[in-house]
């Protein structure tokens, strides 16, 4: 269990996994959930469709925004490291 946490923390401190999450996986899942929620509303499953539209889709959208922001911070930190190394 501890190894999994360590691996997850290491992956969330790298640009590539955050790029995949923020620009590909989460937006795709949000789009699929939005289409599913719309389909459910149109087929008279209104409550379930609204839950999918208003909760599940928004979770993936917020996750994408989080991953993009996290990637930006990781990139800024990586760019600042070489600058700190030259000051010594």
N, C-alpha and C positions, 0 to 999 in steps of 0.2 A: 504494500500500500504506500509506503514511504517513497519507494522508487518511482511510482506513478506520479506522485505529487512533485517530485524533483524533476521528472521528465516534462511534466506539464508546465512548470514554472520556467524551465529552460526554453521550451518551445514558444512561450508567450513573451520571451525577451529577444526573439529573433524576428527579422523583417519578413522572411518568406512565409512562415505560417500565418502571420497576421495579415499579409497581403491576400493570401488565399481565403481567409475567413472574411475579411472586410470588403473585398472587391468581388469575390466570386461566390463562396458558399452561402453566406448569410443573405445577400440580396437575391440569389436564386431561390432559396427556401422561402423568403418573404414573398416573392412573386408567385411561387407555387401555392403557398397558403392563401394568398389573396384570391387567386383563381378558384381554389377549392371553396373558400368562404363565399365568394360570389355565386358559385354553382349551387352551394347549399341553400343560399337565400332564394335563388330563382326556382329551386325545386321544392319550395315550401318547407324547408328545414330552417326556419328563420332564426331560432334561438341559437342553435349550433353554428350556423353560418356567421351570425354576428359575433359569437365568441371567437371563432377562428379569425375573423377579420379584425376585431378590435383588440384581441389579446395575443394570439399566437403570431400573427403577422407583425405586430408592433414589437414583440420580443426579438424577432429576427432583424427588424430594421434598427432597433436600438443596439443590438449586438454588432451589426455592421458598423454603425457610427462609433461604437466603443473600440472596435478593432482598428479602424482607420486612425482614430486619435492615438491609440496605444502605439501603433506603428510609427506615427509621426514623432512621438516622444522617443522611441527607441532609435530612430534615425538621427534625431538631434543629439542624443547622447553619444552615439557612435561617431558623429562628426566632431563633437567636442573633445573626445578622447585624444585624437592625434594633436590637437591644438594644445592640450594640457601637457602632452609629452615633449613638445618643443620648448616649453617655457623653462624647463629644468636646466 
